[in-house]
Amino acid sequence: MSRGRPWSADDAARLRRLVAAGETDGAIAEAMGRHPDMIRRQRRAAGLAPGQSRAATVMMMRVNRRRLGRKVAGKYEPESP
């Protein structure tokens, strides 16, 4: 059974650049022609934090602001069990 092409030093350098640019594992996998699980494994082995697109970061900031606003204004009610 073939295990795919080996991971090279150039691949590792490209992975570091793409993660630093904020690319997601899926986008990196597409760009490098690899499976997202391989990208995730190599990223973790290199000690790199996951990348996140700028759009996803902005969306999460908005969601967190809304949650915080509700808590501060007293409008936030936790879900009952």
Secondary structure as the mmCIF struct_conf table of DSSP 4:
data_model
#
loop_
_struct_conf.conf_type_id
_struct_conf.id
_struct_conf.beg_label_comp_id
_struct_conf.beg_label_asym_id
_struct_conf.beg_label_seq_id
_struct_conf.end_label_comp_id
_struct_conf.end_label_asym_id
_struct_conf.end_label_seq_id
BEND BEND1 ARG A 5 ARG A 5
HELX_LH_PP_P HELX_LH_PP_P1 PRO A 6 SER A 8
HELX_RH_AL_P HELX_RH_AL_P1 ALA A 9 ALA A 20
TURN_TY1_P TURN_TY1_P1 ALA A 21 GLY A 22
HELX_RH_AL_P HELX_RH_AL_P2 ASP A 25 MET A 32
TURN_TY1_P TURN_TY1_P2 GLY A 33 GLY A 33
BEND BEND2 ARG A 34 ARG A 34
HELX_RH_AL_P HELX_RH_AL_P3 PRO A 36 ALA A 45
TURN_TY1_P TURN_TY1_P3 ALA A 46 GLY A 47
HELX_LH_PP_P HELX_LH_PP_P2 LEU A 48 GLY A 51
HELX_RH_AL_P HELX_RH_AL_P4 ARG A 54 ALA A 73
TURN_TY1_P TURN_TY1_P4 GLY A 74 GLY A 74
HELX_LH_PP_P HELX_LH_PP_P3 PRO A 78 SER A 80
#
